[in-house]
Amino acid sequence: MIWLLYLPLTTIVCLLAFPLAPIIALFADGQGDVTLSIKNPLRLWLTPDNPIEGDSGHFERWAGFVAEHPKIGMYVQRVAWLWRNKAYGWRWTVFSTFIGSDDELLQCGDSETDNEPFHPGIWFATTSRNPVKARWMLYVIWPTFSGRCLRLYLGWKLQSACKYRIQHAENPAFVVPNYTAMFVCSINPWKERG
């Protein structure tokens, strides 16, 4: 299984995010863009779907700090975003998997499993019955402590592709789009229940 090969490599690039994030954040301009060239390998530690300042939730979390410390606040916010999304670009591009519109997705378990809204369960999906070629997902939400739950997400992020196909299953003429699924290895026993 290629996931077992990717896991130690992902661990290495995630650990490299800690010393590299403060350096990468120095290359940000005032508009949230990074001035590193497209071919610069440091770009693999960025988030391709968000600017280096983060998403709206990250902006809200850091708004007070940035206002109180105008000289370093935005820099610290950028570093925190890269630490929060360690090796995101690697997992989005290098370790991701492509799900074609005609690829089969086999699912079992509860597709409503989620921490927000809280719905405990286990959900498994795979792209193939062949264990060598298969790209898979294991998603578990289970209560742990008061107001908290275990969130286990392993494999590739197939959730969106699966839910999209479930929602459009009634329309056989509907074309399911191609999808790129990120590599994921996340275990959080303290995830908030929503």
C-alpha positions in Angstrom: 0.0 0.0 0.0 1.4 3.3 -1.1 -0.1 5.0 1.9 2.5 3.3 4.2 5.3 4.6 2.0 3.8 8.1 2.0 3.4 8.2 5.8 7.1 8.5 6.8 7.7 10.9 3.9 4.8 13.1 5.0 6.1 13.0 8.6 9.5 14.3 7.4 8.0 17.1 5.4 5.6 18.0 8.2 8.5 18.3 10.7 10.4 20.4 8.2 7.5 22.9 8.3 8.6 24.0 11.8 11.9 25.5 10.8 10.9 26.4 7.2 7.7 28.3 8.0 9.4 31.3 9.6 11.7 31.6 6.5 8.8 31.1 4.0 6.7 33.8 5.7 9.5 36.3 5.0 8.7 36.1 1.3 5.1 37.2 1.6 4.0 40.5 0.1 1.2 42.7 1.5 -1.5 41.0 -0.6 -1.1 37.5 0.8 1.0 36.4 -2.2 4.4 34.7 -1.8 7.2 36.1 -4.0 9.0 32.7 -4.3 9.2 31.6 -7.9 6.8 28.9 -9.1 9.7 26.4 -9.4 10.9 27.1 -5.8 10.4 23.9 -3.8 9.5 25.9 -0.7 6.1 26.5 -2.3 5.2 23.0 -1.4 4.8 24.1 2.2 2.1 26.7 1.2 -1.6 26.1 1.0 -2.6 26.3 -2.7 -6.3 27.0 -1.8 -5.7 29.9 0.6 -3.3 32.9 0.9 -0.4 32.7 3.3 -2.4 34.8 5.8 -4.9 31.9 6.1 -8.6 31.4 5.7 -11.4 33.5 7.3 -11.3 31.5 10.6 -7.6 32.0 10.9 -8.0 35.7 10.3 -10.5 35.9 13.1 -8.3 33.9 15.5 -5.4 36.3 15.0 -7.2 39.6 14.5 -6.5 40.8 18.1 -2.9 39.8 18.1 -2.3 41.5 14.7 -4.0 44.7 15.9 -1.9 44.7 19.1 1.4 44.0 17.4 1.2 45.8 14.0 4.9 45.3 13.2 5.1 41.5 13.7 1.5 40.5 14.0 0.9 39.5 10.3 4.3 37.7 10.2 3.3 35.6 13.2 -0.1 34.9 11.7 1.5 33.7 8.5 3.9 31.4 10.4 1.0 30.0 12.5 -0.9 29.3 9.3 1.9 27.3 7.8 2.4 25.4 11.1 -1.3 24.7 11.3 -1.3 23.3 7.7 2.0 21.6 7.8 3.2 20.3 4.4 -0.2 21.1 2.9 1.1 21.6 -0.6 2.9 18.3 -0.5 -0.3 16.5 0.5 -2.3 18.5 -2.1 0.1 17.7 -5.0 2.8 15.2 -4.5 1.0 12.7 -2.2 -2.5 13.3 -3.5 -4.5 10.9 -5.7 -6.6 11.6 -8.7 -10.2 10.3 -8.8 -11.5 10.3 -12.4 -15.2 10.9 -13.1 -15.5 7.3 -14.3 -13.7 5.8 -11.3 -15.7 3.7 -8.9 -15.9 4.7 -5.3 -16.9 1.8 -3.0 -18.3 2.9 0.4 -19.5 1.3 3.6 -20.4 2.6 7.0 -22.2 5.9 7.8 -21.7 8.7 5.3 -23.2 11.2 7.8 -20.3 10.6 10.2 -19.0 14.1 11.2 -18.0 16.2 14.2 -20.0 19.2 13.0 -22.9 18.5 13.4 -21.9 15.8 15.8 -22.8 12.4 14.3 -20.6 9.6 15.7 -19.8 6.7 13.3 -17.4 5.0 11.0 -17.1 5.5 7.3 -14.8 3.7 4.9 -14.4 4.3 1.2 -12.0 2.9 -1.4 -11.3 3.5 -5.1 -10.8 -0.1 -6.0 -11.1 -3.7 -4.7 -7.4 -4.2 -5.6 -5.4 -3.4 -2.4 -2.3 -2.4 -4.4 -4.1 0.2 -6.6 -6.7 1.3 -4.0 -6.8 4.7 -2.5 -8.9 4.7 0.6 -10.4 6.7 3.4 -11.2 5.7 7.0 -13.1 8.4 8.9 -14.1 7.8 12.5 -16.0 10.2 14.9 -16.4 8.8 18.4 -17.3 10.5 21.7 -14.3 10.8 24.1 -14.7 13.5 26.7 -17.5 16.0 27.5 -18.0 18.2 24.4 -15.1 16.4 22.6 -14.7 13.5 20.3 -12.1 11.4 18.6 -11.7 12.4 14.9 -9.6 9.9 13.0 -9.1 10.6 9.3 -6.6 8.3 7.5 -5.9 7.6 3.8 -6.9 10.2 1.3 -9.7 12.8 1.6 -12.4 11.0 -0.3 -15.2 12.5 1.7 -16.2 15.3 -0.7 -16.1 13.0 -3.8 -18.2 10.4 -2.0 -20.8 12.9 -0.7 -21.0 14.5 -4.2 -21.7 11.2 -5.7 -24.3 10.3 -3.0 -26.1 13.6 -3.6 -26.2 13.1 -7.4 -26.9 9.3 -7.4 -30.5 9.9 -8.5 -29.5 11.5 -11.8 -27.6 9.0 -13.9 -27.1 11.5 -16.7 -25.2 13.8 -14.3 -21.5 13.8 -14.9 -19.4 13.4 -11.8 -16.4 15.7 -11.9 -12.8 14.7 -11.6 -11.4 15.1 -8.1 -8.0 15.4 -6.4 -7.9 13.9 -3.0 -5.3 15.0 -0.5 -3.3 12.6 1.6 -4.4 12.6 5.2 -3.2 11.2 8.5 -5.1 12.9 11.3 -5.8 11.6 14.8 -7.4 14.1 17.3 -9.0 12.8 20.5 -9.9 16.4 21.6 -11.9 17.5 18.5 -14.8 19.8 19.5 -18.3 18.5 18.8 -20.3 20.9 16.8 
